[in-house]
Amino acid sequence: MNIDAPPATHRLIDGKQTAEDIKAEIAAEVATLKAAGAKVPHLAAILVGHDGGSETYVRNKVLACERVGFASTLLRYEDDISEAALLAKVDELNRDPEIDGFIVQLPLPAHINPDKVIEAIRPEKDVDGFHPMNIGRMVAGLPALLPATPSGIVELLRRQGIKTSGKHAVVIGRSNIVGTPVSILLAKNLDTANCTVTLCHSRTQNLAEICRTADIVVAAIGRPEFVTAAMVRPGAVVIDVGTTRVADATKKSGYTLKGDVNFAEVAPLASAITPVPGGVGPMTIAMLLLNTLRAAKGEIYPHSAA
């Protein structure tokens, strides 16, 4: 890395405002449905236990449903619910014609297999986009309910006018929820994609060296402030997916949210960067709402085939 290179003048990528724009578009479409006497989309969420991050996230989803005119249902269970009981509730929601889409908030207690729960959700109601059917359709380039965070990242790049075609994107983190699917979406032959993608993870050698070759860095490793200035070349676009609660006695809440990027170090080098909070997080909820609208309209899986 040439440390003598002049730093880029970075701009903040405002995920909060972009998400509000998407929600306004959804709300307008819902208003049209209501005016025509059609059923409004209905999103349900299952929350198990009292994880602080999950509580906040689900609360924001409920508020977002109100914002766009969706019906919403929140089902809460203590963390001692059995796997069988949770799967029975999933089956009930699958068969409920009033529910267009639903999510089971992760993480789940250790005694519940999240893969089993995800696979139990019918693909046409899987608005998180985690079901193997939706992932497989995404990989094959078929219409699918896309994973909310990865599709939110791509939509954020598109709406911010960030060029991706021919660029080198480095994704740090290979989770099934973010890292792997966003690497697939960025490599697709789509308007906002066509990247050459390097997917890095905990076993990657020379990680900092690889990151310094990136035009676009997507940090989704779940380790606060992991990405430092030594890992980013001047002018890169930096997308920070991380949201880790770090103890902070100066805050009323007792914690502060940290991203996977050391913002103070990296921002002066970047041409554009997402903040935490206010970057990728709001986009995840916006894309969840968009998936629910698509599910309600039968865009991906026609209702007659349900």
Buried (B, 14 or more C-beta within 10 A) or exposed (E): BEEEEEEBEBEEBBBBEBBBEBBEBBBEBBEEBEEEEEEBBBBBBBBBBEBEBBBBBBEBBBEBBEBBBBBBBBBEBEEEBEBEEBBEBBEEBBEBEEBBBBBBBBEBBEEBEBEEBBBBBBBBBBBBBBBEBBBEBBBEEEEBBBBBBBBBBBBBBBBBEBEBEEBBBBBBBBBBBBBBBBBBBBBBEBEBBBBEBBBBBEEBEEBEEBBBEBBBBBBBBBBBBBBEBBBBBBBBBBBBBBBBBEEEEEEEEEBBBBBBBBBEBBBBBBBBBBBBBBBBBBBBBBBBBBBBBBBBBBEBBEEEEE
